[in-house]
Amino acid sequence: MRKAEGKRLYIQDVAVRDGFQIEPVFVPTADKVALIDGLSRSGLAKIEVTSFTSPKAIPALADAEAVLAQIKRRPGVEYAALVPNLRGCERALASRVDEINLVMSASETHNLANLRMSREQSLAQFEQIVALARGHAQVNASLSTAFGCPFDGDIADARVLELLGRFATMGIDRVTLCDTTGVANPAQVERLCAAAKAAFPQIDFTAHFHDTRGMGLANALAALEAGIDRFDASLGGLGGCPFAPGASGNVCTEDLVHMFEAMGYDTGVDLEALIGLSRRLPALVGHEVPGQVMKAGPSTRRHPAPASLGAPGAQQRLATVKAVDPASNCSPV
């Protein structure tokens, strides 16, 4: 692992879109706006605010226009929205998004399940949306199942690189490599990310991992080793793919920030602010969330010495323990 030396990393939160879209409860617009405003103040580089999908398809995000109209936009923070088609792009541009996020899958079967179209149909639609958005908003292409598919299995690196070439030909210079179902492993991640960066140095790559099998943070480190400096994550670890069996939440934003900051990287993010926001989530979604740092606190947090150390004879017993084993942290019993 290379030394951090204060290297800047860019953290992009997707909880309000990727997380809320699969929740069975509708989070009120005012609560979404308050959460986004809090995330804006935390130092994140980008926030994926919503999706301009049909309200019938994703009722949890039916208030897309209202949310974007009410948030307090902060300089230096990009506000993105997922766009599934030309109509969605028109709505997003009218709401003044900074970035249009397009999605398709490296897997044909997942693309059909998720988008109801073939990959070639998705690419044709991408060309139309890129032309519509040009000069009005940035365009990012998110490539789902880039590291494997629950239906088609392994995805060859060559297939991913071929699709990246199609994106580049359209003029897309922002791409997210997505481990949609949490099947990736660190060796695979480092190999594919390094190959993608070498083949397309003009593209700004983002890594998007799910923690379905507990490898999300390890995969983020592998992407970092390959030179990736932009990472999607979801506050509290919310999220998952509704069209992929067993695909639980995204890598947790505060856990990712905690890891990178502990290693000496500069994320520009206020970790305590993120923890405070994450602790609001159970009340909003009606269940506990999987994030760990919001429960345990950061590793830098210190706690008062046990009250028992003040009991008569306790200090003498502790001194005896230390004399036998100077490295001991044991409390006297």
C-alpha positions as CSV (number, residue, x, y, z in Angstrom):
1,M,0.0,0.0,0.0
2,R,1.5,3.3,-1.1
3,K,1.8,6.1,1.5
4,A,-1.0,8.6,1.7
5,E,1.0,11.8,2.3
6,G,-2.2,13.8,2.4
7,K,-3.4,12.8,-1.1
8,R,-6.9,14.2,-1.8
9,L,-9.7,11.7,-2.3
10,Y,-13.2,12.6,-3.4
11,I,-16.2,11.1,-1.6
12,Q,-19.6,11.1,-3.4
13,D,-22.8,10.2,-1.4
14,V,-25.7,8.3,-3.1
15,A,-27.9,7.5,0.0
16,V,-30.8,9.8,-1.0
17,R,-31.1,8.2,-4.4
18,D,-29.6,4.7,-4.2
19,G,-30.6,4.2,-0.6
20,F,-34.1,5.7,-0.4
21,Q,-35.2,4.3,-3.8
22,I,-35.7,0.8,-2.3
23,E,-37.1,1.7,1.0
24,P,-40.8,0.7,1.5
25,V,-41.5,4.0,3.3
26,F,-41.7,7.4,1.6
27,V,-39.3,9.8,3.2
28,P,-41.0,13.2,3.3
29,T,-39.6,15.8,0.9
30,A,-38.7,18.2,3.8
31,D,-36.6,15.4,5.5
32,K,-34.8,14.6,2.2
33,V,-34.0,18.3,1.8
34,A,-32.7,18.6,5.4
35,L,-30.5,15.5,4.9
36,I,-29.1,16.8,1.6
37,D,-28.4,20.2,3.1
38,G,-26.5,18.5,6.0
39,L,-24.5,16.4,3.5
40,S,-23.7,19.5,1.6
41,R,-22.2,21.1,4.7
42,S,-20.1,18.0,5.5
43,G,-17.5,18.5,2.7
44,L,-18.6,15.8,0.2
45,A,-17.6,16.4,-3.4
46,K,-20.9,15.2,-4.9
47,I,-24.3,14.2,-3.8
48,E,-26.6,12.1,-6.0
49,V,-29.9,13.8,-5.0
50,T,-32.6,11.8,-6.8
51,S,-33.7,9.9,-9.9
52,F,-35.9,11.3,-12.7
53,T,-37.6,8.0,-13.2
54,S,-41.3,7.5,-13.5
55,P,-43.0,8.0,-10.1
56,K,-44.9,4.8,-10.8
57,A,-41.7,2.9,-11.1
58,I,-40.0,4.4,-8.1
59,P,-42.6,6.2,-5.9
60,A,-40.0,6.8,-3.2
61,L,-38.4,9.5,-5.5
62,A,-41.6,11.0,-6.9
63,D,-40.6,14.4,-5.5
64,A,-37.5,14.8,-7.6
65,E,-38.3,18.3,-8.8
66,A,-39.4,19.5,-5.4
67,V,-36.3,18.3,-3.7
68,L,-34.0,20.0,-6.2
69,A,-36.0,23.2,-6.0
70,Q,-35.7,23.3,-2.2
71,I,-32.1,22.3,-1.4
72,K,-29.5,24.9,-0.5
73,R,-26.8,24.4,-3.1
74,R,-23.3,24.9,-1.7
75,P,-20.4,26.0,-3.9
76,G,-17.9,23.2,-4.6
77,V,-20.5,20.5,-4.2
78,E,-22.0,18.8,-7.4
79,Y,-25.6,17.8,-7.4
80,A,-26.3,14.8,-9.6
81,A,-29.4,12.9,-10.6
82,L,-29.9,9.5,-12.2
83,V,-31.6,9.8,-15.6
84,P,-33.1,6.7,-17.3
85,N,-34.3,8.3,-20.6
86,L,-34.7,11.5,-22.7
87,R,-37.7,12.6,-20.8
88,G,-35.9,12.1,-17.5
89,C,-33.0,14.2,-18.9
90,E,-35.3,17.0,-19.9
91,R,-36.7,17.1,-16.3
92,A,-33.3,16.9,-14.8
93,L,-32.0,19.8,-16.9
94,A,-35.0,21.9,-16.0
95,S,-34.2,21.3,-12.4
96,R,-30.6,22.6,-12.9
97,V,-28.6,19.5,-12.0
98,D,-24.9,19.6,-12.3
99,E,-24.5,16.1,-13.5
100,I,-26.7,13.6,-15.4
101,N,-25.9,10.1,-14.3
102,L,-26.7,7.5,-17.0
103,V,-26.8,3.8,-16.1
104,M,-26.4,0.6,-18.1
105,S,-25.1,-2.9,-17.3
106,A,-22.1,-4.8,-18.6
107,S,-24.3,-7.8,-18.4
108,E,-27.0,-8.3,-21.0
109,T,-29.3,-10.1,-18.6
110,H,-29.0,-7.5,-15.8
111,N,-29.6,-4.7,-18.4
112,L,-32.8,-6.4,-19.5
113,A,-34.0,-6.9,-15.9
114,N,-33.0,-3.5,-14.7
115,L,-33.8,-1.3,-17.8
116,R,-36.0,-3.4,-20.0
117,M,-33.7,-2.9,-23.0
118,S,-30.6,-4.5,-24.5
119,R,-27.2,-3.0,-24.1
120,E,-27.2,-1.8,-27.7
121,Q,-30.5,0.0,-27.0
122,S,-29.0,1.6,-23.9
123,L,-25.9,2.8,-25.9
124,A,-28.2,4.3,-28.5
125,Q,-30.1,6.1,-25.9
126,F,-26.9,7.3,-24.2
127,E,-25.9,9.1,-27.5
128,Q,-29.2,10.9,-27.6
129,I,-29.0,12.0,-23.9
130,V,-25.4,13.1,-24.2
131,A,-26.4,15.3,-27.2
132,L,-29.3,16.8,-25.2
133,A,-27.2,17.5,-22.1
134,R,-24.1,18.9,-23.9
135,G,-23.4,22.4,-22.7
136,H,-26.0,22.2,-19.9
137,A,-24.7,19.5,-17.5
138,Q,-21.9,17.1,-17.0
139,V,-22.6,13.5,-18.0
140,N,-21.5,10.4,-16.1
141,A,-22.0,6.8,-17.2
142,S,-22.4,4.3,-14.5
143,L,-21.5,0.8,-15.7
144,S,-23.4,-1.7,-13.5
145,T,-22.2,-5.3,-12.9
146,A,-18.7,-4.3,-14.2
147,F,-17.2,-6.9,-11.8
148,G,-19.8,-9.7,-12.2
149,C,-23.5,-10.4,-12.6
150,P,-25.9,-12.6,-10.5
151,F,-27.4,-13.9,-13.7
152,D,-24.6,-14.1,-16.3
153,G,-21.7,-14.7,-13.8
154,D,-18.2,-13.4,-14.6
155,I,-17.8,-10.4,-16.8
156,A,-14.7,-10.4,-18.9
157,D,-12.5,-7.3,-18.5
158,A,-12.4,-7.1,-22.3
159,R,-16.2,-6.6,-22.4
160,V,-15.9,-3.7,-19.8
161,L,-13.1,-2.1,-21.8
162,E,-15.1,-2.4,-25.0
163,L,-18.0,-0.6,-23.4
164,L,-15.7,2.1,-22.0
165,G,-14.5,2.7,-25.5
166,R,-18.1,3.2,-26.7
167,F,-18.6,5.8,-23.9
168,A,-15.4,7.6,-24.8
169,T,-16.4,7.8,-28.5
170,M,-19.6,9.6,-27.4
171,G,-17.5,12.1,-25.5
172,I,-18.3,10.8,-22.0
173,D,-15.4,11.6,-19.8
174,R,-16.8,10.5,-16.4
175,V,-17.4,6.8,-15.7
176,T,-18.4,4.9,-12.6
177,L,-17.4,1.2,-12.3
178,C,-20.1,-0.4,-10.2
179,D,-19.9,-3.7,-8.3
180,T,-23.7,-3.8,-8.2
181,T,-24.1,-7.0,-6.3
182,G,-21.0,-7.1,-4.2
183,V,-19.3,-9.9,-6.0
184,A,-15.9,-8.2,-6.7
185,N,-12.7,-9.2,-4.9
186,P,-9.7,-6.9,-4.4
187,A,-7.3,-8.6,-6.9
188,Q,-10.0,-8.3,-9.6
189,V,-10.7,-4.7,-8.7
190,E,-7.1,-3.6,-8.8
191,R,-6.6,-5.3,-12.2
192,L,-9.7,-3.9,-13.9
193,C,-9.3,-0.4,-12.5
194,A,-5.7,-0.2,-13.5
195,A,-6.5,-1.5,-17.0
196,A,-9.4,1.0,-17.4
197,K,-7.2,4.0,-16.3
198,A,-4.4,2.9,-18.6
199,A,-6.7,2.5,-21.6
200,F,-8.7,5.7,-21.0
201,P,-6.5,8.3,-19.2
202,Q,-8.9,11.0,-20.3
203,I,-11.8,9.5,-18.2
204,D,-12.3,10.4,-14.6
205,F,-13.2,7.1,-12.9
206,T,-15.3,6.6,-9.8
207,A,-15.5,3.3,-7.9
208,H,-18.9,2.2,-6.6
209,F,-18.9,-0.9,-4.3
210,H,-21.5,-2.8,-2.4
211,D,-20.8,-4.5,0.9
212,T,-23.0,-7.5,0.2
213,R,-20.2,-10.0,1.1
214,G,-18.2,-7.8,3.5
215,M,-15.5,-6.9,0.9
216,G,-16.6,-3.3,0.2
217,L,-13.8,-1.5,2.1
218,A,-11.2,-4.0,0.9
219,N,-12.3,-3.4,-2.7
220,A,-12.1,0.4,-2.2
221,L,-8.5,0.0,-1.0
222,A,-7.7,-2.1,-4.1
223,A,-9.2,0.6,-6.4
224,L,-7.2,3.2,-4.5
225,E,-4.0,1.2,-5.2
226,A,-5.0,1.2,-8.9
227,G,-5.1,5.0,-8.9
228,I,-8.8,5.7,-8.4
229,D,-9.5,8.8,-6.3
230,R,-13.3,9.1,-6.5
231,F,-15.6,6.9,-4.5
232,D,-19.3,6.5,-4.3
233,A,-20.7,5.6,-0.9
234,S,-24.0,5.7,1.0
235,L,-24.7,7.3,4.3
236,G,-25.3,4.5,6.9
237,G,-24.7,1.9,4.3
238,L,-28.2,2.2,2.8
239,G,-28.9,0.9,-0.7
240,G,-28.9,-2.1,-2.9
241,C,-30.1,-3.2,-6.3
242,P,-33.8,-4.1,-6.5
243,F,-33.1,-6.2,-9.6
244,A,-30.2,-8.3,-8.2
245,P,-31.0,-11.0,-5.7
246,G,-29.3,-10.5,-2.3
247,A,-27.6,-7.2,-3.2
248,S,-27.5,-5.4,0.1
249,G,-26.3,-1.9,0.8
250,N,-23.6,0.2,-0.6
251,V,-20.3,0.8,1.2
252,C,-21.0,3.1,4.1
253,T,-19.9,6.7,3.6
254,E,-18.8,7.4,7.2
255,D,-17.0,4.0,7.4
256,L,-15.1,4.8,4.1
257,V,-14.2,8.3,5.2
258,H,-13.0,7.0,8.6
259,M,-10.8,4.4,6.9
260,F,-9.2,6.8,4.5
261,E,-8.7,9.6,7.1
262,A,-7.1,7.1,9.5
263,M,-4.7,6.1,6.8
264,G,-3.6,9.7,6.3
265,Y,-5.7,10.6,3.2
266,D,-7.5,13.9,2.9
267,T,-11.2,13.5,2.0
268,G,-12.2,17.0,2.9
269,V,-15.1,15.5,4.8
270,D,-16.2,16.3,8.4
271,L,-16.5,12.8,9.8
272,E,-18.4,13.8,13.0
273,A,-20.9,15.6,10.9
274,L,-21.5,12.5,8.8
275,I,-21.9,10.4,12.0
276,G,-24.5,12.8,13.3
277,L,-26.4,12.6,10.0
278,S,-26.2,8.8,9.9
279,R,-27.8,8.6,13.3
280,R,-30.9,10.3,12.0
281,L,-31.5,7.6,9.4
282,P,-33.2,4.9,11.5
283,A,-36.0,7.3,12.3
284,L,-36.4,8.2,8.6
285,V,-36.4,4.7,7.2
286,G,-37.9,2.8,10.1
287,H,-35.0,0.3,10.7
288,E,-31.4,0.1,11.8
289,V,-28.7,0.8,9.3
290,P,-25.5,-1.3,8.8
291,G,-22.9,1.5,9.3
292,Q,-20.3,0.6,11.9
293,V,-18.5,3.9,12.7
294,M,-21.8,5.6,13.7
295,K,-22.3,2.9,16.3
296,A,-18.7,2.6,17.7
297,G,-17.5,6.1,17.0
298,P,-14.2,6.9,15.3
299,S,-11.0,5.1,16.4
300,T,-9.7,8.4,17.7
301,R,-12.4,8.7,20.3
302,R,-11.3,8.3,23.9
303,H,-13.5,7.2,26.9
304,P,-13.3,7.9,30.6
305,A,-11.3,5.4,32.7
306,P,-13.6,2.8,34.4
307,A,-15.1,4.1,37.6
308,S,-13.7,0.9,39.4
309,L,-10.2,2.4,39.0
310,G,-11.1,4.9,41.7
311,A,-12.0,2.2,44.2
312,P,-9.8,1.6,47.3
313,G,-6.8,-0.6,46.3
314,A,-7.6,-0.5,42.6
315,Q,-4.6,1.6,41.6
316,Q,-2.2,-0.6,43.6
317,R,-3.6,-3.7,41.9
318,L,-3.3,-2.1,38.5
319,A,0.3,-1.1,39.3
320,T,1.0,-4.8,40.1
321,V,-0.4,-5.9,36.8
322,K,1.7,-3.3,34.9
323,A,4.8,-4.5,36.8
324,V,4.3,-8.0,35.6
325,D,3.2,-7.0,32.0
326,P,4.0,-3.3,31.2
327,A,2.0,-3.7,27.9
328,S,-1.1,-4.8,29.7
329,N,-4.3,-2.8,29.3
330,C,-6.2,-5.0,31.6
331,S,-8.3,-3.5,34.4
332,P,-7.8,-5.0,37.8
333,V,-10.4,-7.6,38.9
